Amino acid sequence: MSRDVRIEDKPRVFVRELHLQFIQSYAKDNHGFEQIMAEYLRMSGLYWCLNALCLLDSSLDREQVRQFVLSCQTNTGFSPSPGHDPHLLHTLTAVQVMVLIEREADLDVKAISDYVSSLQVKSGPLKGGFRGDMWGEVDLRFSMCALSTLSLLKNLEAVDTEAATVFVKKCANGLDGGFGSRPGSESHAGLVYCALGSLSLLGRLDVVDADLIGHWLSERQLPSGGLNGRPEKLPDVCYSWWVSASLSILGRLHWIDKKGLRDFVLSSQDEEEGGFADRPGDCADPFHTNFGVAGLALLDDRVNPVLCMPNNSITRLGIKTQILI
């Protein structure tokens, strides 16, 4: 039987105001030791904080956010903070942030699209996949980053979409229905999300066995109500997003106990200082706070399950993501 955690049997209240204070506190100090040591996470951290705030109907100083994002733009993609190398992950989060503050018009669509296109593998067994950066690592996560970036820029035709579809299919594991980071790799819920998200953006969910994948995903729920990423692992609040969003894309979110999941997520919040941890009793952080808030928003149908952004942001851009019924 999979390992699990205990949660207290008591009524749970979503402490919204404390979560707002917790998130906003991270925007006040850009020069402290912890902030400097975590420079490689700064763009991601900005997305985590801003996305959670938007889902909570709040925001940050938009001009300050815009200036920071543009300061991270190289002559190709975006870096995590000024002076660092560009990467597909940070390019995606930069675009997401600019959409969230409604300043996507300030982005150089052609330059970003050319950068993303340059990272697609053009030949060999990994053809159609994407390298994360100039150093060449190919991973299914980077396919999701590339396709999400181009979809938000409304320029998906900048890459070979058929080859991208073939690469995603190669990462599938037929026995359990899951997906790995590369062909032959172990199935993992985070990679299932990347596969389904990529196929949704490509309009190719027809190539998956929704029932087989849905069954494997639903088995990720433990008696506590929490979800894990693979068998025999502890539940983690971030999988309240990766697993639930995947099931939502497949039209099978009802295959898990939503109340049990909600109780687990709420039990992982810091009821004194705000924020969410990975599981009850641990320290809160912006990463788990974003995905905890997003997971709860998904249960209320307020967030796009493919792009992990508020529905109103995606609707404003006129972007449609494929969802199975």
C-alpha positions as CSV (number, residue, x, y, z in Angstrom):
1,M,0.0,0.0,0.0
2,S,1.3,3.5,-0.8
3,R,2.6,5.6,2.0
4,D,0.3,8.4,3.2
5,V,0.1,11.2,5.8
6,R,-2.4,11.9,8.6
7,I,-4.6,15.0,8.5
8,E,-6.5,16.3,11.4
9,D,-10.3,15.7,11.3
10,K,-11.5,19.3,11.8
11,P,-13.4,21.9,9.7
12,R,-11.1,23.7,7.2
13,V,-11.4,27.4,6.3
14,F,-9.5,29.0,3.4
15,V,-7.4,31.8,4.9
16,R,-7.4,34.1,1.8
17,E,-6.1,37.2,3.5
18,L,-3.2,35.4,5.1
19,H,-2.3,33.8,1.7
20,L,-2.3,37.3,0.1
21,Q,0.1,38.6,2.8
22,F,2.3,35.6,2.5
23,I,2.7,35.9,-1.3
24,Q,3.1,39.7,-1.3
25,S,5.9,39.5,1.3
26,Y,8.1,37.8,-1.3
27,A,7.9,40.9,-3.5
28,K,9.2,43.3,-0.9
29,D,12.9,42.2,-0.7
30,N,14.9,41.6,-3.9
31,H,18.3,41.9,-2.2
32,G,18.2,39.6,0.8
33,F,20.6,36.6,1.0
34,E,17.9,34.1,0.2
35,Q,16.7,36.1,-2.8
36,I,20.2,36.4,-4.2
37,M,21.0,32.7,-3.7
38,A,17.7,31.9,-5.5
39,E,18.3,34.1,-8.6
40,Y,17.9,31.1,-10.9
41,L,14.3,30.8,-9.6
42,R,13.3,34.4,-9.7
43,M,11.3,34.4,-13.0
44,S,9.5,31.2,-11.9
45,G,8.9,32.6,-8.5
46,L,7.4,35.7,-10.1
47,Y,4.9,33.5,-12.0
48,W,4.1,31.4,-9.0
49,C,3.3,34.5,-6.9
50,L,1.5,36.5,-9.6
51,N,-0.6,33.6,-10.8
52,A,-1.7,32.8,-7.3
53,L,-2.5,36.4,-6.6
54,C,-4.6,36.7,-9.9
55,L,-6.5,33.5,-8.9
56,L,-7.2,35.3,-5.5
57,D,-8.4,38.4,-7.4
58,S,-5.3,40.4,-6.5
59,S,-2.1,41.4,-8.2
60,L,1.4,43.1,-8.0
61,D,2.7,46.4,-9.3
62,R,2.3,45.8,-13.0
63,E,4.9,48.3,-14.2
64,Q,7.5,46.9,-11.8
65,V,6.7,43.4,-13.0
66,R,6.9,44.5,-16.6
67,Q,10.3,46.1,-16.1
68,F,11.7,43.0,-14.4
69,V,10.5,40.7,-17.1
70,L,12.0,42.8,-19.9
71,S,15.3,43.1,-18.1
72,C,15.6,39.3,-18.3
73,Q,15.2,39.2,-22.1
74,T,18.3,38.2,-24.0
75,N,18.7,38.4,-27.8
76,T,16.9,35.0,-27.9
77,G,14.7,33.9,-25.0
78,F,14.3,34.9,-21.3
79,S,16.6,34.2,-18.4
80,P,15.5,33.6,-14.7
81,S,17.1,37.0,-13.7
82,P,19.4,39.5,-15.4
83,G,22.8,38.2,-16.3
84,H,21.8,34.5,-16.5
85,D,21.4,32.3,-19.6
86,P,18.0,32.0,-21.4
87,H,16.0,28.8,-21.0
88,L,12.6,27.6,-22.4
89,L,11.1,27.3,-18.9
90,H,11.9,30.9,-18.1
91,T,10.8,32.0,-21.5
92,L,7.4,30.4,-20.9
93,T,7.0,31.9,-17.4
94,A,8.0,35.4,-18.8
95,V,5.3,35.2,-21.4
96,Q,2.8,33.9,-18.8
97,V,3.6,36.8,-16.5
98,M,3.2,39.4,-19.3
99,V,-0.2,37.9,-20.2
100,L,-1.2,38.0,-16.5
101,I,-0.4,41.8,-16.4
102,E,-2.0,42.3,-19.8
103,R,1.3,43.5,-21.4
104,E,1.8,40.8,-24.0
105,A,1.9,43.5,-26.7
106,D,5.4,44.4,-25.4
107,L,6.8,41.0,-26.3
108,D,8.8,40.5,-29.5
109,V,6.8,37.5,-30.9
110,K,9.2,36.8,-33.8
111,A,12.3,36.8,-31.7
112,I,10.7,34.5,-29.0
113,S,9.3,32.2,-31.7
114,D,12.6,31.9,-33.5
115,Y,14.3,31.0,-30.2
116,V,11.7,28.3,-29.4
117,S,11.9,27.0,-32.9
118,S,15.7,26.8,-32.7
119,L,15.5,24.4,-29.8
120,Q,13.3,21.8,-31.6
121,V,15.2,18.6,-32.5
122,K,15.3,18.3,-36.2
123,S,16.5,14.7,-36.7
124,G,17.3,11.5,-34.9
125,P,15.4,9.3,-32.4
126,L,14.3,12.4,-30.4
127,K,13.1,14.3,-33.4
128,G,10.2,16.7,-32.6
129,G,11.3,17.1,-29.0
130,F,12.8,20.3,-27.5
131,R,16.0,21.1,-25.8
132,G,15.6,23.3,-22.8
133,D,18.5,25.5,-23.7
134,M,21.8,25.7,-25.7
135,W,23.2,22.8,-23.6
136,G,21.0,20.3,-25.3
137,E,19.0,18.3,-22.7
138,V,15.8,17.0,-24.3
139,D,12.8,16.4,-22.0
140,L,9.0,16.2,-22.4
141,R,8.7,19.1,-20.0
142,F,10.4,21.3,-22.5
143,S,7.9,20.3,-25.2
144,M,5.2,21.6,-22.9
145,C,7.1,24.8,-22.3
146,A,7.7,25.4,-26.0
147,L,4.2,24.7,-27.1
148,S,2.6,26.7,-24.3
149,T,4.8,29.7,-25.1
150,L,3.9,29.6,-28.8
151,S,0.2,29.1,-28.0
152,L,0.2,32.1,-25.8
153,L,1.9,34.1,-28.6
154,K,-0.6,32.6,-31.1
155,N,2.3,31.4,-33.3
156,L,2.2,27.6,-32.9
157,E,3.0,27.2,-36.6
158,A,6.6,28.4,-35.9
159,V,7.5,24.7,-35.1
160,D,6.9,21.3,-36.6
161,T,3.7,20.3,-34.8
162,E,3.5,16.9,-36.4
163,A,7.0,16.0,-35.3
164,A,6.2,17.4,-31.8
165,T,3.1,15.1,-31.6
166,V,5.2,12.0,-32.6
167,F,7.8,12.8,-29.9
168,V,5.1,13.1,-27.2
169,K,3.6,9.7,-28.3
170,K,7.1,8.1,-28.0
171,C,7.2,9.1,-24.4
172,A,4.1,7.0,-23.5
173,N,4.3,3.8,-21.5
174,G,1.7,1.4,-22.9
175,L,1.4,-0.8,-19.8
176,D,0.3,1.8,-17.3
177,G,-0.8,4.6,-19.6
178,G,1.6,7.1,-18.2
179,F,4.3,9.2,-19.7
180,G,8.0,9.6,-18.9
181,S,10.4,12.5,-19.6
182,R,11.9,10.6,-22.7
183,P,11.0,7.4,-24.5
184,G,11.4,4.5,-22.1
185,S,11.5,6.6,-18.9
186,E,9.4,5.9,-15.8
187,S,5.8,7.2,-15.7
188,H,5.3,10.3,-13.6
189,A,2.2,12.4,-13.1
190,G,4.0,15.7,-13.8
191,L,5.1,14.2,-17.2
192,V,1.6,13.0,-17.9
193,Y,0.4,16.6,-17.4
194,C,3.1,17.8,-19.8
195,A,2.1,15.2,-22.4
196,L,-1.6,15.8,-22.2
197,G,-1.0,19.6,-22.1
198,S,1.1,19.4,-25.2
199,L,-1.4,17.2,-27.1
200,S,-4.2,19.5,-26.0
201,L,-2.4,22.5,-27.5
202,L,-1.6,20.5,-30.6
203,G,-5.3,19.5,-30.9
204,R,-4.2,15.8,-30.8
205,L,-5.7,14.2,-27.8
206,D,-7.2,11.7,-30.1
207,V,-3.9,9.7,-29.9
208,V,-4.3,8.8,-26.2
209,D,-6.2,6.1,-24.4
210,A,-8.1,8.4,-22.0
211,D,-9.5,5.6,-19.8
212,L,-6.1,3.9,-19.4
213,I,-4.4,7.2,-18.4
214,G,-7.3,8.3,-16.3
215,H,-7.2,5.0,-14.4
216,W,-3.5,5.4,-13.6
217,L,-4.0,9.0,-12.6
218,S,-7.0,8.2,-10.3
219,E,-4.8,5.7,-8.5
220,R,-2.6,8.5,-7.4
221,Q,-5.2,9.5,-4.7
222,L,-4.4,8.2,-1.2
223,P,-6.8,7.7,1.8
224,S,-5.8,11.2,3.1
225,G,-7.3,12.6,-0.1
226,G,-3.9,13.9,-1.3
227,L,-2.4,12.9,-4.6
228,N,1.1,11.6,-5.4
229,G,3.2,11.6,-8.5
230,R,3.9,7.9,-8.8
231,P,3.3,4.7,-6.8
232,E,4.6,4.4,-3.3
233,K,5.3,8.1,-2.8
234,L,3.8,10.5,-0.3
235,P,1.1,12.9,-1.3
236,D,2.1,16.4,-2.3
237,V,0.0,19.6,-2.7
238,C,1.6,20.3,-6.1
239,Y,0.0,17.1,-7.5
240,S,-3.4,18.6,-6.6
241,W,-2.6,20.5,-9.8
242,W,-0.6,18.0,-12.0
243,V,-3.0,15.1,-11.5
244,S,-6.2,17.0,-11.3
245,A,-5.4,19.1,-14.3
246,S,-4.6,16.0,-16.3
247,L,-7.8,14.4,-15.3
248,S,-9.6,17.6,-16.2
249,I,-8.0,17.6,-19.7
250,L,-9.3,14.1,-20.1
251,G,-12.8,15.0,-18.9
252,R,-12.4,12.6,-16.0
253,L,-11.9,14.8,-13.0
254,H,-14.9,13.2,-11.4
255,W,-12.9,10.0,-11.1
256,I,-11.3,11.2,-7.9
257,D,-12.8,12.3,-4.5
258,K,-12.9,16.1,-4.9
259,K,-13.9,16.7,-1.3
260,G,-11.1,14.5,0.0
261,L,-8.6,16.4,-2.2
262,R,-9.9,19.8,-1.0
263,D,-9.6,18.7,2.6
264,F,-6.0,17.6,2.1
265,V,-5.0,20.8,0.3
266,L,-6.6,23.0,3.0
267,S,-4.9,21.0,5.7
268,S,-1.6,21.9,4.1
269,Q,-2.0,25.6,4.5
270,D,-0.4,27.6,7.2
271,E,-3.3,28.9,9.2
272,E,-1.2,31.4,11.1
273,E,1.0,33.0,8.5
274,G,-0.5,31.9,5.2
275,G,0.8,30.0,2.3
276,F,0.7,26.3,1.4
277,A,3.3,23.5,2.1
278,D,3.8,20.3,0.2
279,R,1.9,18.4,3.0
280,P,0.5,19.1,6.5
281,G,3.0,20.2,9.0
282,D,5.7,21.4,6.6
283,C,6.8,24.9,5.8
284,A,4.9,26.9,3.2
285,D,6.6,28.2,0.1
286,P,5.5,30.1,-3.1
287,F,5.7,27.0,-5.4
288,H,3.2,24.9,-3.4
289,T,1.1,28.0,-2.6
290,N,0.6,28.6,-6.3
291,F,-0.3,25.0,-7.1
292,G,-2.4,24.7,-3.9
293,V,-4.4,27.7,-4.9
294,A,-4.6,26.6,-8.5
295,G,-5.7,23.1,-7.5
296,L,-8.5,24.5,-5.4
297,A,-9.4,26.9,-8.3
298,L,-9.6,23.9,-10.7
299,L,-12.1,22.2,-8.5
300,D,-14.2,25.4,-8.9
301,D,-13.6,25.6,-12.6
302,R,-11.8,29.0,-12.4
303,V,-8.5,28.1,-14.0
304,N,-7.4,26.8,-17.4
305,P,-6.2,23.2,-16.8
306,V,-3.7,23.3,-19.7
307,L,-1.9,26.6,-19.1
308,C,-2.4,27.0,-15.4
309,M,-3.7,30.6,-15.6
310,P,-7.0,32.1,-14.7
311,N,-9.8,31.4,-17.2
312,N,-10.3,35.1,-17.9
313,S,-6.7,35.6,-19.0
314,I,-7.0,32.8,-21.6
315,T,-10.5,33.9,-22.7
316,R,-9.2,37.5,-23.2
317,L,-6.6,36.2,-25.6
318,G,-9.1,34.1,-27.4
319,I,-7.1,30.9,-26.9
320,K,-8.9,27.6,-27.0
321,T,-7.4,24.5,-25.5
322,Q,-8.7,21.0,-26.4
323,I,-10.5,19.2,-23.5
324,L,-12.1,15.8,-23.8
325,I,-15.7,15.3,-22.7
